[in-house]
Amino acid sequence: MSRRSVFLTPLCAVRQAYNERATHRYDAPMPVWFHSALPREVCMDAPEHPISRFPLPVRIDELPPDIRKRIEQVAVKSGFVPNIFLALAHRPDEFRAFFAYHDALMNRPSNLSQAEKEMIVVATSAVNDCLYCVIAHGAILRIRSKNPRLAEQIAANYRRAEITPRQRAMLDYAQKVAVDSARISDDDWQPLYQHGFTQEDIWEIGAIAAFFAMSNRLANMSALRPNDEFYGMGR
């Protein structure tokens, strides 16, 4: 039986159980099989294709409740647990800080669309040679943009991708933040102003690029492997 079929089979029931529990306190117990199902994805980490160089949780139900809740939620929503959640789970304070800043940048309403935010992640992760972030956020970009070609185009050469001049200026700035931030000057803002970006937008572009430059380095140093599920998403 494949990794995917072993892990996803119980999640059909997980969704029902999680929805039925929605009106109860979080610390009400999930079914016994729920917590025994999630670690199987961790334990199936094949030696020749490890998820990370660093420790992974042995049992999801032994994690702090708030971290367990976040992992449960993403499992229910996505049908699998992205490996970044497992890789950070052994350092709970950093897990919380990482996803708090991630959510503040990526989920807040702004003048950047959800697809444009993912464009920044894919373009800067590509220049930083981060396999995990290119594959994972490329999958999200395909879904957000409703364009199955766009993620690969941006990862390979965003200047030739199917994007607008405004988005190209956005990615030019994001790339400089990611790889040459010490040389940023007021002159770098002028093309952005010309395309209608505000100072708040410029901060957001730069903050996303900077945050994921950090994420790229964490993923690269840990040899974090993308989940197989990402490759087929949004096709």
N, C-alpha and C positions, 0 to 999 in steps of 0.2 A: 504494500500500500504506500502511496506517495506521501511525502511530507504534507502537501496541501490537503489531501483527503483526510489524513489522520487528524489534522488540526481543525479543519473546518466542519467536520461532521457534527461535533457537539455545539458549534456556534449557532446552528439553526435553533436549537433549544435555548441557547443563551439569550438570544434576542427576546424570545417570549418571556423567559424568566425575568430578564432585566426590566422589560416593559411592565410586567405585572407588579414589580417591586417599586415602581416609580413613585407611588404615593406613600411609601414607607420610609423610615429613617435609613440613612445609608448603612449604618452598622448592623442592620438586619442581615442575617447570613444568606449568602447565595447558596444554591443547591450544592451538595457535596461534590458532585461531579464537575462543577464549574472550575473550581480551583485545581482539581486534579487534571483537568484538560489543558489549561494554559501552560503549565510547566512542560508538557510533552513537546511543545514547539521548542523550548529551550533545550531540553535533554536530547532532542534529535539533531543537535548540532554535530554534523559529521566531522571527524578529525581532519579530513583532507580539505574541508571547506568551513573553517570555524567562523562564527558570527563576529567574534572580536578577540583580540589578544588578551583582554582583561576579563575579570570574573563576570558571570551572569547570575541572576537570581536562580536558586535551585527550585524554590517554590514561590509562586506569585502570592499565595495567601500568607506568606511570612513577611511580606513587605509592609511598610507603614500604610495605614488605611487610605490616606489621601493619594498615595502613589498607586496603590492597588486599584483605587477607584478610577484614576486616569487611564490605567492600562485596560481595565474592564471596558471603559467607555469607548476607547479606540478599537478594541477588539470587536465590540458589538457593531460599531459604525462601519468599520472597514472589512471585517471578516478575517483579519489577521492582526498581529501586533508588529508594527514596524520595529526593526531591530534597534533603532536609536533609543527606544523606550527601555529595552532590555539592557542596552549597554550602559545607560546612565543610572539604572535602578539600584546598582550597588553603592551609589553615592547619593543618598537621598537629598541632602541640602542642595547639591549641584543640580540634581534632577528638577527640583522645585524652581530654582533660580533660572535655569535654562528655559523651561517651558513657560515661566511667567513672562520673561522678556520676549520669547518667541510669540506668545499670544498677543502681547501688547503691540508688537510690530505688525504681525500678519493678520490679525483678526479685527483690528479697530477700523471703523469707517474712515475713509480718507479720499483724497483726489486720485490716488492710485487704485486701479482696479485690482481684484484678486489675481487676475492673470498677469498683470504687470509686475506685481510683487514677486510672483513665481518666476517671471522672466529674469528679474534681478538675481534671484537665487541660482538659477541654472547658468546664466552667463558668468557670474563670478565664481561659482563652484567649478566650472569648466576650466577657467584660467588658473585656478588653484589645484587642478588635477584631483578633485575629490569625486571618486567614483560613486560613493554612497549618495551624496547630495544631488549629483547630476541625475542619477537614475530615479531616486525617490521623488525629487521635486520636478523632474521631467514628467513623471507620471501625473503629478498634480497639475502641472501646466497643461498637459494635453486635455485634462478634464475641464479646467477653468477656461481655457481658450476655445474649447471645442474644435481644435485643429490638431489632428494626429501627427502632422509634420513639424510643428513649430518647435517642440522641445529639442529634437535632433538638430534642426537648423541653428538654433541659438547656441547649443553646446558646441557645434562645429565652427560656426562663424556668424555671430549675430549681425554683423554688418551686411550680410547677404540674405538674412532671414526675411520672412514675410511679415514685417512689422512696419510701423509708420515712422516718419522722420522724428517725431516727438519721442517715440519709444527708443529709437536709436540713440538720441541725445541722452536719454535717461540711462541707457546701458553704458554709454561712453563714460559718464560720470561714475556710475557704480563700479566699473572696472578699475578706474583710477583709485577709488577709495580702497578697493580690495588689494591692489598690488603696489600702489605708489602714493599712498595718502600723504606722505610728508611733502610732496610737491604740489598739492592742491592749493590753488590761489583763487582770488575773486574772479579771475578771468574764466575759470572753469564753470562759474555760475551763469555767465552771460548766455550761452546757448540754451540753458534750461529756462531762464527767464523769457527768452525769445519764443520758446514753445509753450509758454503759459504756466510753467511750474512756479509755485510760490516758495518762499523761504522754508515754510513748514514741509512742503513736498521735498525740497532738497535735503532737509534733515532726514526725512523718512527714507529716501533713496539711499543716502549714505549710511544710515543706521542699519538698514537691512543688509547692505553689502558688508558692513563691519561685523555684524552679528554672525553672519554666515561664513565670513572669513575665519572667525573663531571656531565655528562648527566644523568647517572643512578641516581645520587642523586637528581637532579632536577625533574626527572620523578617520583621517589619514593615519594619525599616530596609533590608533587602535585597530587599524585594518578592518574597519567596520564593513561588513558585507551587506549589500542591498538584498532585501527580500525578493524571492522569485516572483511574487505577486505583482510587484511594481512594473515588471517588464510588459505585462499585457494590459495594463490599465489605460483607458482612454484611446484604445486603438480602433 
